[in-house]
């Protein structure tokens, strides 16, 4: 399950782990104009861990989800979409 909320300066997506145990803590994704942050509570340290991605890292992550093992670089295509080389 996930939720989407539009706030003043960000879009916030929360991913809720459902199903059989063991379940992971919720992941909160904050989409800002200049970056995307991923936050998850770590019960081992009793702290929230934050990872910050630049827009280009986010595009590369999205492309990587559908590609086989290898080394890639995204390059702009003529229509504004991203191609891999």
N, CA, C and O of each residue as an XYZ file, in Angstrom:
340
protein
N       0.847     -1.158      0.000
C       0.000      0.000      0.000
C       0.902      1.233      0.000
O       2.004      1.202      0.549
N       0.434      2.310     -0.613
C       1.174      3.561     -0.577
C       0.210      4.729     -0.559
O      -0.943      4.615     -0.977
N       0.710      5.864     -0.062
C      -0.077      7.092     -0.057
C       0.708      8.165     -0.803
O       1.936      8.114     -0.872
N      -0.014      9.137     -1.360
C       0.592     10.286     -2.032
C      -0.053     11.543     -1.469
O      -1.277     11.663     -1.433
N       0.785     12.478     -1.029
C       0.302     13.751     -0.511
C       1.084     14.868     -1.181
O       2.303     14.783     -1.331
N       0.375     15.917     -1.583
C       1.031     17.087     -2.172
C       1.070     18.176     -1.118
O       0.034     18.680     -0.684
N       2.290     18.533     -0.712
C       2.472     19.601      0.263
C       2.980     20.846     -0.441
O       3.163     20.843     -1.658
N       3.205     21.901      0.309
C       3.609     23.188     -0.268
C       4.858     23.066     -1.128
O       4.874     23.553     -2.258
N       5.907     22.424     -0.613
C       7.176     22.386     -1.335
C       7.607     20.992     -1.770
O       8.714     20.825     -2.282
N       6.754     19.989     -1.578
C       7.158     18.619     -1.913
C       5.951     17.737     -2.155
O       4.844     18.012     -1.692
N       6.198     16.668     -2.896
C       5.246     15.570     -2.987
C       5.779     14.485     -2.082
O       6.950     14.117     -2.176
N       4.926     13.960     -1.195
C       5.347     12.965     -0.224
C       4.644     11.643     -0.529
O       3.415     11.564     -0.544
N       5.443     10.614     -0.768
C       4.924      9.268     -1.013
C       5.374      8.399      0.148
O       6.552      8.398      0.508
N       4.445      7.662      0.733
C       4.781      6.740      1.820
C       4.475      5.326      1.358
O       3.348      5.022      0.966
N       5.486      4.460      1.406
C       5.337      3.057      1.049
C       5.181      2.251      2.331
O       6.049      2.294      3.202
N       4.076      1.514      2.449
C       3.792      0.719      3.632
C       3.985     -0.749      3.272
O       3.354     -1.254      2.344
N       4.860     -1.434      4.012
C       5.118     -2.852      3.766
C       3.961     -3.665      4.333
O       3.666     -3.585      5.525
N       3.312     -4.442      3.485
C       2.182     -5.279      3.903
C       2.481     -6.726      3.568
O       3.336     -7.009      2.728
N       1.801     -7.619      4.201
C       1.977     -9.031      3.892
C       2.451     -9.798      5.108
O       2.202     -9.411      6.250
N       3.139    -10.891      4.836
C       3.583    -11.732      5.941
C       4.879    -11.196      6.535
O       5.666    -10.520      5.873
N       5.069    -11.523      7.798
C       6.276    -11.081      8.518
C       7.497    -11.764      7.936
O       7.347    -12.861      7.399
N       8.687    -11.204      8.002
C       8.977     -9.945      8.684
C       8.696     -8.749      7.778
O       9.026     -8.756      6.592
N       8.087     -7.736      8.356
C       7.770     -6.522      7.622
C       8.845     -5.472      7.866
O       9.457     -5.437      8.933
N       9.069     -4.624      6.879
C      10.024     -3.522      6.993
C       9.278     -2.258      7.419
O       8.062     -2.162      7.259
N      10.013     -1.298      7.956
C       9.430     -0.011      8.330
C       8.975      0.733      7.075
O       9.473      0.479      5.979
N       8.019      1.659      7.247
C       7.543      2.480      6.135
C       8.709      3.251      5.509
O       9.658      3.629      6.197
N       8.622      3.475      4.206
C       9.588      4.315      3.494
C       8.852      5.579      3.071
O       7.803      5.511      2.430
N       9.409      6.736      3.434
C       8.815      8.020      3.069
C       9.714      8.664      2.022
O      10.908      8.860      2.248
N       9.125      8.991      0.870
C       9.848      9.605     -0.241
C       9.355     11.028     -0.382
O       8.165     11.266     -0.592
N      10.288     11.991     -0.265
C       9.957     13.408     -0.401
C      10.531     13.907     -1.720
O      11.747     13.913     -1.911
N       9.659     14.324     -2.624
C      10.091     14.831     -3.924
C      10.096     16.350     -3.933
O       9.040     16.983     -3.945
N      11.295     16.934     -3.928
C      11.470     18.377     -4.010
C      11.937     18.729     -5.425
O      12.262     17.831     -6.201
N      11.975     19.997     -5.768
C      12.445     20.430     -7.088
C      13.917     20.087     -7.288
O      14.318     19.728     -8.396
N      14.731     20.191     -6.229
C      16.177     20.025     -6.371
C      16.697     18.655     -5.959
O      17.851     18.331     -6.238
N      15.866     17.837     -5.298
C      16.325     16.514     -4.870
C      15.143     15.659     -4.443
O      14.014     16.138     -4.333
N      15.426     14.390     -4.206
C      14.461     13.447     -3.648
C      15.113     12.803     -2.440
O      16.258     12.357     -2.511
N      14.381     12.751     -1.316
C      14.915     12.076     -0.145
C      14.092     10.834      0.152
O      12.875     10.819     -0.035
N      14.771      9.793      0.617
C      14.126      8.572      1.067
C      14.436      8.436      2.544
O      15.598      8.509      2.943
N      13.407      8.239      3.363
C      13.587      8.127      4.801
C      12.966      6.833      5.302
O      11.884      6.441      4.864
N      13.665      6.172      6.228
C      13.137      4.955      6.846
C      13.671      4.865      8.267
O      14.856      5.091      8.513
N      12.789      4.534      9.197
C      13.184      4.352     10.582
C      13.978      3.057     10.702
O      13.576      2.017     10.181
N      15.120      3.135     11.404
C      15.961      1.958     11.654
C      15.804      1.583     13.123
O      16.341      2.261     13.998
N      15.062      0.491     13.400
C      14.829      0.113     14.800
C      16.104     -0.314     15.532
O      16.150     -0.281     16.761
N      17.137     -0.715     14.788
C      18.396     -1.121     15.438
C      19.094      0.070     16.077
O      19.703     -0.061     17.139
N      19.007      1.248     15.425
C      19.670      2.444     15.947
C      18.685      3.436     16.548
O      19.092      4.444     17.127
N      17.380      3.154     16.412
C      16.324      4.031     16.905
C      16.411      5.426     16.270
O      16.135      6.435     16.918
N      16.803      5.458     14.983
C      16.941      6.716     14.247
C      16.346      6.569     12.850
O      16.210      5.461     12.331
N      15.997      7.702     12.256
C      15.541      7.723     10.864
C      16.769      7.891      9.978
O      17.584      8.786     10.199
N      16.896      7.025      8.973
C      17.996      7.099      8.017
C      17.474      7.819      6.777
O      16.392      7.507      6.281
N      18.250      8.786      6.278
C      17.851      9.567      5.101
C      18.884      9.402      3.996
O      20.089      9.488      4.233
N      18.396      9.166      2.795
C      19.229      9.112      1.596
C      18.730     10.210      0.667
O      17.525     10.340      0.449
N      19.650     11.002      0.117
C      19.288     12.091     -0.791
C      19.795     11.768     -2.196
O      20.970     11.454     -2.385
N      18.895     11.851     -3.181
C      19.240     11.611     -4.583
C      19.047     12.899     -5.378
O      18.086     13.637     -5.161
N      19.967     13.156     -6.293
C      19.791     14.271     -7.216
C      18.783     13.849     -8.295
O      18.498     12.660     -8.436
N      18.248     14.798     -9.047
C      17.335     14.421    -10.130
C      17.966     13.438    -11.123
O      17.286     12.529    -11.601
N      19.252     13.607    -11.440
C      19.884     12.680    -12.393
C      20.047     11.287    -11.781
O      19.905     10.290    -12.489
N      20.340     11.199    -10.498
C      20.430      9.885     -9.858
C      19.074      9.193     -9.851
O      18.995      7.978    -10.035
N      18.013      9.955     -9.642
C      16.669      9.379     -9.652
C      16.311      8.849    -11.037
O      15.733      7.769    -11.158
N      16.653      9.612    -12.092
C      16.396      9.136    -13.462
C      17.176      7.856    -13.743
O      16.653      6.926    -14.356
N      18.440      7.811    -13.288
C      19.248      6.609    -13.499
C      18.693      5.421    -12.725
O      18.696      4.300    -13.234
N      18.222      5.645    -11.518
C      17.613      4.564    -10.746
C      16.379      4.021    -11.453
O      16.202      2.807    -11.549
N      15.528      4.910    -11.946
C      14.319      4.473    -12.659
C      14.684      3.658    -13.898
O      14.043      2.645    -14.178
N      15.705      4.087    -14.644
C      16.133      3.345    -15.836
C      16.743      2.000    -15.451
O      16.531      1.000    -16.136
N      17.495      1.977    -14.361
C      18.192      0.754    -13.954
C      17.237     -0.364    -13.563
O      17.588     -1.539    -13.670
N      16.051     -0.024    -13.120
C      15.100     -1.050    -12.692
C      14.686     -1.971    -13.838
O      14.254     -3.098    -13.594
N      14.812     -1.507    -15.086
C      14.377     -2.294    -16.239
C      15.523     -2.778    -17.124
O      15.284     -3.233    -18.243
N      16.754     -2.689    -16.643
C      17.905     -3.059    -17.468
C      18.621     -4.281    -16.900
O      18.585     -4.521    -15.693
N      19.273     -5.055    -17.772
C      20.059     -6.190    -17.290
C      21.386     -5.713    -16.684
O      21.718     -4.529    -16.746
N      22.120     -6.632    -16.113
C      23.419     -6.326    -15.517
C      24.323     -5.650    -16.539
O      24.323     -6.033    -17.709
N      25.094     -4.651    -16.116
C      26.001     -3.952    -17.016
C      26.316     -2.561    -16.516
O      25.922     -2.185    -15.412
N      27.027     -1.796    -17.329
C      27.379     -0.408    -17.029
C      26.710      0.469    -18.066
O      26.813      0.208    -19.264
N      26.021      1.512    -17.610
C      25.221      2.334    -18.518
C      25.435      3.811    -18.232
O      25.847      4.182    -17.133
N      25.159      4.646    -19.210
C      25.097      6.100    -19.047
C      23.857      6.564    -19.802
O      23.661      6.205    -20.963
N      23.020      7.366    -19.140
C      21.845      7.904    -19.816
C      22.258      9.068    -20.694
O      23.084      9.893    -20.304
N      21.682      9.129    -21.868
C      21.914     10.266    -22.747
C      20.568     10.795    -23.203
O      19.642     10.011    -23.411
N      20.435     12.107    -23.364
C      19.151     12.673    -23.793
C      18.814     12.246    -25.223
O      19.687     12.191    -26.089
N      17.558     11.951    -25.449
C      17.119     11.631    -26.814
C      16.521     12.885    -27.442
O      16.392     13.915    -26.781
N      16.164     12.795    -28.699
C      15.627     13.950    -29.426
C      14.282     14.391    -28.875
O      13.947     15.573    -28.963
N      13.500     13.476    -28.309
C      12.161     13.811    -27.847
C      12.132     14.140    -26.352
O      11.048     14.281    -25.785
N      13.278     14.263    -25.709
C      13.307     14.614    -24.298
C      13.346     13.410    -23.363
O      13.610     13.567    -22.171
N      13.091     12.221    -23.879
C      13.166     11.018    -23.059
C      14.632     10.641    -22.908
O      15.505     11.253    -23.523
N      14.896      9.645    -22.100
C      16.275      9.217    -21.862
C      16.545      7.898    -22.591
O      15.736      6.971    -22.541
N      17.678      7.831    -23.260
C      18.157      6.601    -23.861
C      19.394      6.159    -23.107
O      20.070      6.975    -22.480
N      19.697      4.859    -23.165
C      20.927      4.367    -22.527
C      21.947      4.059    -23.594
O      21.612      3.755    -24.739
N      23.201      4.144    -23.194
C      24.281      3.788    -24.125
C      25.168      2.781    -23.454
O      26.149      2.331    -24.046
